[in-house]
Amino acid sequence: MPCTYWGIGGTDPEVYRRAQEEGRLGELPVNDSPAFAPVVQPTLDTGVSTLVTAAMAWLTKGEPSAV
């Protein structure tokens, strides 16, 4: 069965920037970490919008977008 994995960033931009400057990007918690806590907004809106757009594209199967 076909599947898709969606990776949507949820790290606070300032936290990411600091970690990048300090060469510690590998230390940022990712989705399988118990320390993973994405910034709720805009992560939630971005994720929902992305998945709804994908679902509508699949459900309309080439018809003009209803979104």
Phi, psi and omega in degrees: 000130178297147176213167179223142175248125180256127175247110181241122181297143180221013180278139176305129184304323180291320177297317179297314181300315179298315180297321179295314179299325183269002180067034182242026182302325180294347180269348179293134180294140178248178191301339178267000182271141175294344179270359182290122178214088182296154173295126187300313178242132014265010184303313182297313179298319179297314180297314181296314180299318180297313182291323177295318178299316179296317180297317180295321178297319180288318183290328180275346177042058174093352176286160178305142184297138178265359183271000000 
